[in-house]
Amino acid sequence: AAPTLMLAAHDDDEGWPPDQARAACATMRNAHADVVMGGGRVAPLLVDAKTIAGTLVDFWDAQRPA
């Protein structure tokens, strides 16, 4: 299965709440959900950019063969 990372915004009341992201990931192999600060569509990229960048790097590092 392809590695999948879903990022959900902590304060997003419009679309993809963290609980739904976690539930979706629970149905897939090799899937992980993480929560970032902010809400809406672009705000997490502005509010929590360092966390998002770190999460992406950690996710892809974990996909490397041992």
Salt bridges, closest charged atoms under 4 A:
ASP11 OD1 - HIS10 ND1 2.73
ASP12 OD2 - ARG41 NH1 3.68
GLU14 OE1 - ARG41 NH2 3.82
ASP19 OD1 - ARG22 NH2 2.95
ASP34 OD2 - HIS32 NE2 3.46
ASP61 OD1 - ARG64 NH2 3.41
